[in-house]
Amino acid sequence: MVSQPPPSDSRPAGPHTGHDAFHPDLPESTPGSAPLRARLHHVRAGALDGDTAQSGGMRRFAAISGRTVGSERIWMGQTHVAPGTASSDHHHGASETAIHVVAGHPEFVFLDDAHGEPEEIRISTGPGDYVFVPPYVPHREENPSPEEEAVVVIARSTQEAVVVNLPGLYVLRELPEDAEA
């Protein structure tokens, strides 16, 4: 079973009602007050947004996104993969994706044809490891453990969690025509 982030607590964000912890001198965010991009944002672990793009076998939660904090060039959040499950084959469009393994031993699978024939490559990871996924590269995340959930923190170079589900893995030979240079 995929766990959810812990429930949000109801503590006020700062020492004064209506102020956030990083800017107690700024008024509450109301029309005419400091714009979203002029202040820091604190996203509590229990306030992650589960209304994100999904792939089968995974559950993504946004922390930093255009919708949650007004970011324009980055998305960051958590992905939970239940024991004994795998995501659908997918890619993340023009987005570069950086992954940090927090818990479990997820595996990342893609096809490589560096030696002439497409070969399935499986990267086995553990807590503290990092994985980089270039734009448009078809891949799949798997959690081979029958008991332990895998949890990763993901950062993307786009403001939202771009997920393009695919019918299968294939070797990326060139970027799509609509790809950003």
N, C-alpha and C positions, 0 to 999 in steps of 0.2 A: 504494500500500500504506500502511495506517495504521501509524504507528510506535507503539511502546510507550514508556512512560517509561523512563529509564535504569535498569539493574538496581540494586538496593539494595546499598550497601556493608555490610560486616560490622563496621565500627568500633563500639566501645561508645559509648553515648549520652553519657556523661560521663566525668570523670577517674577515677571510682571505679566498679568493676564493680557493676552493679545499680542505679546511680543515673542519673537523667537529667541532661542538661547544664544545665537551668535550676534544678534543686533538688538540688544535690549533698549537701545536709544532710538530705534526707528519705530514709527507707529505701525499698528496692525496693517497688513496688506489690504488696502481698500482702494477703490478707484482714486487716482490722483496721488497715491503714496508711491514709495520706491518701487520701480519696476522689478519683475522677477529676476532679471539678469543683473541687478545691482546689489544682490544680497546672497549670502550663502544659504543653502538648504540642507536641513537635517532630515533624513528619511529613516525612521525607526524600523528595526527588523520586523516588527509586527505590522508595519504599514505598507509592505510590498504589494504591488498591484498584479493580481493574477489574470487580468484581462489583456493577455498578450497573444501574439502568434504562437501556435503550438504545433508540435509534431507528435505523432502517436508514440506512446511509451514514455513521454517526458512531460514535465510541468514547469513552465517558465514563469518567473515573477520579476517584474520590473521594479527597480529602485530609482535609477536615474534615467529619465526619458523626456521627450518633448512634452508629454502629457503630465508627468509627475512634477517636474521642476523647470520646464521650459528650455531644456538643453536643445542645442541645434546641431551638434556634430558628434554626439556620443550617446550610447545606450549602455546601461550597466544593470545587472541583476543576477538572480540565482536560477539555476536549473536543477531540478530534482529528478533522478531516474530511479524508479522503484527496483527492488531486487529482481534479478532474473528477467529484465526487460531490455528492449532496445528501441531507439527512436526510429522513425521512418527515415528513409534516405532523403536528404535535403541539402540545400545550400543557402547561403545568406546574401544572395544578390551581390551588389557592389561593396558590401560591408566587409571590412577586415574584422576578424573575431579573435579575441584573446581569451583564453580559458585558464582559470586557476582552480585546481582540484582542492576542495576543502575536506571532503569526507568520502570514504569508499575507494574503489579501484576501478573507475570507469575505463572503457576502452574506446578508442576513436578509430574508425575504419574508413579507408578510401581506396581507390584504385590508382595504381601507378604503372606506366608503361615504359619506364626508363630503359628496360632491357628488351624492348620489342613487343612483348605480349603483356596485356593488362594483367596485373597481379594484385590481389587483395593485400593491403598493408594494414596491420593492426598495431596500434600504439597502446601499450598497457601503461597505466598511470597509477599514481598514489597521491595521498595528501601532500601538498606543497609543490607538486609538479605544475608546469605550464604547458599549454598547447596553443599554437597559432594556426588559424584556418584562413588562408587567403580568399579573396573574393571569388564567388561562383564555384568553388571546389565542392563537388558532391561528396558527402560523407554521412556517417551514421555514428551515434553514440550508443554504447552498450554498457549494461551493468551485469556482468556475469555472476556476481555474488547471489546465492540463493537467499541470503538473510539480510545483507547490509545495503541500505539506500546509498546511492552516490549523489553528492552535492557538489556543484561547481559554481564559481562566480564567473560571470561572462561580461566582457566589455566589447562593445562594437563601435565602429567608426561612423555609424549612422545614429540618428536620434531615436529610432525605434527598432524593435527586434524583428528584422526582416527574416522571414522563413519561407522558402519555396520548397514545398514537398515534391518529391520525385518518385517515379515508378521504379527506379533502380539506380545503382551507382554507375557512373561512366567516367572515362578519363577526360579531363578538361584539356582540349587541344588548343583552343584560342578563346579569348573573351567574347561574349555576345556583343552584337553590334551596338546595343544600347548601353554598354559598359562605360563607366567613367574612365577617362585616360589617366 
